[in-house]
Amino acid sequence: MSLLVNNTIWILINVFLNNSLEQILKRSSTCSSNTAHVFPHHIRSSALKKAIGNHFDDISKCFDDKFRVYNDQRIIRRLSLDQIKKLYVSRILPSTSMEFFNMDEWSDPFYFLTFVNPSVRSDIIVSSFQAKYNKNCLSSDLLPKFKLVSPNHLPKEAKIDWVNLRLPEMDCVQDEAEAIAYLPVETSMPRLKQIITAQSDATVRAAVAKNMVQTLNWNQCYSGIRDLVEFFVTRFRNETKGFRQTVVSEMGLLGNLFLKMDWEDWSAIRDFIDLINLNDEVPNCQGGLRSIYS
């Protein structure tokens, strides 16, 4: 039995009749990668959870990279951790560990994790890797194989080990800064401040500034936002338009960290925005500014 409805008419009928997801699923007969929407957005949360729970094996069988609807956060967040791991092992991970280590951040194994609670991502990676390949991805011979874009999904201690292993090999300032950003803020921020102040190239400074915001995000460190923005305002007041645009865009990704800040901490952000206004750069920074205040 398959979950997927291969007839769009059935989907439209069920949407308009407001049938439950389970009723839709019962009418499915063949697996089709061309189906646009199997899970209408108006479906009640309880019905969705029940249907997914009852038909998880079929979801797993029908999942492939041509049918991305299952990556939808509505679906993933209603799976148990055990179910997520099963799906990850059977349908997401490639057939060999070599393929896995050659994948970029937008490939299925890493893209899929963006729909999962950050607190369990490292557990999913480590345990699923062991189950799929019968290998420990944190071992001294495999850990260095992780690409620069992927250590953020590793456990905290493994991230530190990865940086210590890979950093001596790096001969590019941008790569060094990105690697350092994976470290805890108390370690990463002083080192990144040293790196950025030593750069004469404006493009490199902007890239390092992005990493400085990223290390706050990756470590979920809201208490460091004010200090960093004050650093930008005082030390890089006369920077280029691209620098400020990069900083604002990356700050827009901090999301709920802003909600945890004290009101007094916002003074630094307002000072930074004043610089943007002063240089008539608001149109270039609208997206980031909107995200910061949304």
C-alpha positions in Angstrom: 0.0 0.0 0.0 1.1 3.5 -0.7 0.3 6.8 0.9 0.4 9.0 -2.1 -2.5 10.1 -4.2 -1.8 10.0 -7.9 -5.0 11.8 -8.8 -5.0 15.6 -8.2 -8.8 15.6 -8.4 -9.1 13.4 -5.3 -6.9 15.9 -3.4 -9.0 18.9 -4.5 -12.2 17.1 -3.6 -10.9 16.2 -0.2 -9.6 19.7 0.4 -13.0 21.3 -0.3 -14.8 18.7 1.7 -12.4 19.3 4.6 -11.9 15.6 5.0 -9.2 14.4 7.4 -5.7 13.4 6.2 -6.5 9.8 7.1 -9.4 9.8 4.7 -7.2 11.2 2.0 -4.6 8.5 2.7 -7.1 5.7 2.5 -7.9 6.7 -1.1 -4.3 6.6 -2.2 -3.3 3.7 -4.4 0.1 4.4 -6.2 3.2 6.3 -5.3 3.7 9.3 -7.5 6.6 11.8 -7.3 4.5 14.3 -9.3 1.9 14.9 -6.6 2.0 18.5 -5.5 0.5 18.4 -2.1 -0.6 15.3 -0.2 -1.0 17.1 3.2 -3.3 20.1 2.7 -2.3 23.0 5.0 -5.7 23.2 6.6 -5.5 19.7 8.0 -5.9 19.7 11.8 -2.8 19.0 13.8 -4.3 16.0 15.7 -5.5 14.4 12.4 -2.1 14.9 10.8 -0.3 13.4 13.7 -2.6 10.4 13.9 -2.4 9.7 10.2 1.4 10.0 10.1 1.7 7.7 13.1 -0.6 5.1 11.6 1.2 5.1 8.2 4.8 5.8 9.0 6.1 2.7 7.2 4.4 3.8 4.0 5.7 7.4 4.4 9.2 5.9 4.7 8.8 3.7 1.7 7.5 6.5 -0.6 10.0 9.1 0.5 12.6 10.1 -2.1 14.5 13.2 -3.2 11.8 13.9 -5.8 9.1 14.1 -3.3 10.2 16.8 -0.8 6.8 17.2 1.0 7.9 14.9 3.8 10.7 17.3 4.6 8.1 19.8 5.5 8.4 20.9 9.1 4.7 20.1 9.8 5.5 16.4 9.1 8.9 16.1 10.7 7.9 17.7 14.0 5.2 15.1 14.5 7.5 12.2 14.1 9.2 10.7 17.2 12.9 10.8 17.4 13.0 7.1 16.8 10.9 7.5 13.6 13.2 10.4 12.4 16.2 8.2 12.8 14.6 5.3 10.9 13.7 7.6 8.1 17.2 9.2 8.1 18.9 5.8 8.0 16.7 4.2 5.4 15.9 7.1 3.0 18.2 10.1 3.7 21.7 8.9 4.1 23.6 7.8 1.0 24.7 4.2 0.5 28.3 4.7 1.5 30.1 6.9 4.1 32.4 8.2 1.3 29.3 9.7 -0.4 28.2 11.2 2.8 31.5 13.0 3.5 31.5 14.4 0.0 28.1 16.1 0.3 27.5 19.8 0.7 25.2 21.7 3.2 22.2 21.6 0.8 22.3 17.9 0.2 19.7 15.7 1.7 21.5 14.6 4.9 22.2 18.1 6.0 19.2 19.9 4.6 16.9 17.4 6.3 18.3 18.3 9.7 17.1 21.9 9.3 13.6 20.6 9.9 14.7 18.9 13.1 15.0 20.4 16.6 18.6 21.6 16.9 19.0 19.9 20.3 18.7 16.4 18.7 20.6 16.9 15.4 23.9 15.6 16.7 22.3 12.5 18.1 20.6 11.8 14.8 23.9 12.2 12.8 26.0 10.1 15.2 23.6 7.3 15.9 22.3 7.1 12.3 25.8 7.0 10.9 26.6 4.1 13.2 23.4 2.3 12.2 23.9 2.8 8.5 27.6 2.2 8.0 28.6 0.4 11.3 31.2 3.2 11.9 31.7 5.9 14.5 31.8 9.2 12.7 33.5 10.8 15.7 36.5 8.5 15.5 39.9 10.1 15.0 40.1 8.8 11.4 36.6 9.9 10.3 36.0 13.1 12.2 38.4 15.2 10.0 36.5 14.1 6.9 33.6 16.4 7.8 33.5 19.3 5.4 33.7 22.9 6.7 30.0 23.3 6.3 28.9 20.4 8.5 30.6 20.4 12.0 27.7 22.5 13.4 25.6 19.3 13.5 28.2 17.5 15.7 28.2 17.3 19.5 30.0 20.2 21.2 33.2 18.3 22.1 33.4 16.8 18.6 33.1 20.3 17.1 36.0 21.5 19.2 38.1 18.4 18.3 37.2 18.9 14.6 38.4 22.6 14.7 41.7 21.6 16.4 42.3 18.9 13.8 41.5 20.9 10.7 42.6 24.4 11.6 46.3 23.8 11.2 45.7 22.7 7.6 43.8 25.8 6.5 45.7 28.5 4.6 42.7 30.8 3.9 41.6 33.4 6.4 37.9 33.0 5.6 38.1 29.2 6.2 39.9 29.7 9.4 37.3 32.2 10.6 34.4 29.9 9.7 36.0 27.0 11.5 36.7 29.1 14.6 33.1 30.2 14.6 32.1 26.6 15.6 33.9 26.9 18.9 32.2 28.1 22.1 31.7 31.9 22.1 34.2 32.5 24.9 36.8 31.0 22.7 35.7 32.0 19.2 34.9 35.7 19.7 38.3 36.9 21.0 40.0 35.0 18.2 37.7 36.3 15.5 38.1 39.9 16.8 41.9 39.5 16.4 41.4 38.1 12.9 39.1 40.9 11.7 41.2 43.7 13.0 44.2 42.4 11.2 42.5 42.4 7.7 43.1 45.1 5.1 40.7 43.6 2.6 37.1 44.9 3.1 35.6 41.8 1.5 37.5 39.6 4.0 36.4 41.8 6.9 32.8 41.4 5.9 33.2 37.6 5.7 34.7 37.5 9.2 32.0 39.8 10.5 29.5 37.3 9.2 31.3 34.5 11.1 31.2 36.5 14.3 27.4 36.8 14.1 27.2 33.1 13.2 29.2 32.0 16.3 26.5 33.7 18.4 23.8 31.9 16.4 25.4 28.5 16.4 26.0 28.7 20.2 22.6 30.3 20.9 24.4 33.1 22.8 22.0 36.1 23.0 24.2 37.7 25.8 27.0 38.3 23.3 24.9 40.3 20.8 25.3 43.7 22.4 29.0 43.3 22.9 29.5 42.3 19.2 27.4 45.1 17.8 29.1 47.7 20.0 32.4 46.3 18.6 31.2 46.9 15.1 29.9 50.4 15.9 33.1 51.6 17.6 35.8 49.7 15.6 34.3 49.6 12.2 32.2 52.7 12.0 33.6 53.7 8.6 33.2 50.3 7.0 31.8 49.7 3.5 28.1 49.4 2.7 28.7 45.7 2.0 30.0 45.2 5.5 26.9 46.6 7.2 24.6 44.8 4.8 26.3 41.5 5.5 26.1 42.0 9.3 22.4 43.0 9.2 21.5 40.1 6.9 23.2 37.6 9.3 21.8 39.2 12.3 18.3 38.7 10.8 18.9 34.9 11.2 19.3 35.2 15.0 15.6 34.9 15.4 14.4 34.2 18.9 17.7 35.3 20.4 16.6 38.9 20.2 13.5 38.1 22.4 15.9 37.1 25.2 17.8 40.3 25.2 17.3 43.0 27.8 15.8 46.3 26.6 19.1 48.1 27.4 21.0 45.8 25.1 19.0 47.1 22.1 20.8 50.4 22.3 23.8 49.0 20.5 21.6 47.7 17.7 19.9 51.1 17.4 23.3 52.7 17.1 24.3 50.3 14.3 21.0 51.1 12.5 21.7 54.8 12.9 24.9 54.2 10.9 22.9 52.5 8.2 20.5 55.5 8.1 23.4 58.0 8.1 24.8 56.3 5.0 21.4 56.0 3.2 21.7 52.2 3.2 18.2 51.3 4.5 17.0 50.0 1.1 19.9 47.6 0.9 19.3 46.3 4.4 15.5 46.1 4.4 15.4 42.3 4.5 17.7 41.9 7.5 16.1 44.8 9.4 12.7 43.4 8.9 13.9 40.0 10.3 15.5 41.7 13.3 12.3 43.5 14.3 9.8 40.8 13.3 
